């Protein structure tokens, strides 16, 4: 970070102003979700084939 044109004695004031501006644009913390996100199961295009039962001979 360069401070061209700033005198050494004015740097702390410039940093204080920069910090004050940063507080204005700081986003609030996000709140917890009432219902957490879940991944839905994909619907199947075709029904599953049923397993054929094997007869015991």
MIMIPA-133800 format. One record per residue (C-alpha): residue in one letter; x negated, z, y. Coordinates in nm, 4 decimals, always signed. Last residue first. Example, Ala and Ser with C-alpha at 12.3 -4.5 7.8 and 13.67 -1.06 7.14 Angstrom:
<lopas>
{lopa "S" {-1.3670 +0.7140 -0.1060}}
{lopa "A" {-1.2300 +0.7800 -0.4500}}
</lopas>
This chain:
<lopas>
{lopa "X" {+3.5776 -0.6236 -7.6845}}
{lopa "X" {+3.5545 -0.4489 -7.3484}}
{lopa "X" {+3.7259 -0.6519 -7.0798}}
{lopa "X" {+3.5341 -0.7223 -6.7638}}
{lopa "X" {+3.7316 -0.6852 -6.4446}}
{lopa "X" {+3.6888 -0.9675 -6.1970}}
{lopa "X" {+3.5724 -0.8505 -5.8579}}
{lopa "X" {+3.7969 -0.9501 -5.5732}}
{lopa "X" {+3.6757 -1.2266 -5.3462}}
{lopa "X" {+3.6443 -1.1094 -4.9872}}
{lopa "X" {+3.8857 -1.2657 -4.7416}}
{lopa "X" {+3.7549 -1.5502 -4.5261}}
{lopa "X" {+3.6607 -1.5487 -4.1600}}
{lopa "X" {+3.5689 -1.1812 -4.1600}}
{lopa "X" {+3.6289 -0.9801 -3.8437}}
{lopa "X" {+3.3103 -0.8366 -3.6965}}
{lopa "X" {+3.2960 -0.4580 -3.7059}}
{lopa "X" {+3.3158 -0.2981 -3.3629}}
{lopa "X" {+3.0070 -0.1400 -3.2150}}
{lopa "X" {+3.0880 +0.1939 -3.0558}}
{lopa "X" {+3.0477 +0.3218 -2.7031}}
{lopa "X" {+3.1174 +0.6889 -2.6465}}
{lopa "X" {+3.4631 +0.7960 -2.5281}}
{lopa "X" {+3.4703 +1.0305 -2.2292}}
{lopa "X" {+3.1369 +0.8890 -2.1179}}
{lopa "X" {+2.8868 +1.1230 -1.9619}}
{lopa "X" {+2.8150 +1.0867 -1.5911}}
{lopa "X" {+2.5421 +0.8706 -1.4433}}
{lopa "X" {+2.3082 +1.0388 -1.1986}}
{lopa "X" {+2.3578 +0.9280 -0.8393}}
{lopa "X" {+2.1623 +0.6251 -0.7131}}
{lopa "X" {+1.8843 +0.6762 -0.4580}}
{lopa "X" {+1.9259 +0.4429 -0.1598}}
{lopa "X" {+1.9587 +0.7168 +0.1007}}
{lopa "X" {+1.6878 +0.9379 -0.0532}}
{lopa "X" {+1.4425 +0.6476 -0.0338}}
{lopa "X" {+1.5018 +0.6146 +0.3409}}
{lopa "X" {+1.4036 +0.9797 +0.3846}}
{lopa "X" {+1.0908 +0.9269 +0.1712}}
{lopa "X" {+0.9869 +0.6298 +0.3862}}
{lopa "X" {+1.0395 +0.8359 +0.7008}}
{lopa "X" {+0.8175 +1.1139 +0.5598}}
{lopa "X" {+0.5531 +0.8570 +0.4641}}
{lopa "X" {+0.5571 +0.7163 +0.8177}}
{lopa "X" {+0.5223 +1.0669 +0.9622}}
{lopa "X" {+0.2269 +1.1406 +0.7335}}
{lopa "X" {+0.0630 +0.8083 +0.8373}}
{lopa "X" {+0.0821 +0.8699 +1.2115}}
{lopa "X" {-0.2535 +1.0488 +1.2472}}
{lopa "X" {-0.4411 +0.7675 +1.0735}}
{lopa "X" {-0.3041 +0.5123 +1.3225}}
{lopa "X" {-0.0741 +0.2529 +1.1796}}
{lopa "X" {-0.1336 -0.1121 +1.2678}}
{lopa "X" {-0.1704 -0.2188 +0.9091}}
{lopa "X" {-0.0434 +0.0414 +0.6655}}
{lopa "X" {-0.1489 -0.0995 +0.3341}}
{lopa "X" {+0.0000 +0.0000 +0.0000}}
</lopas>
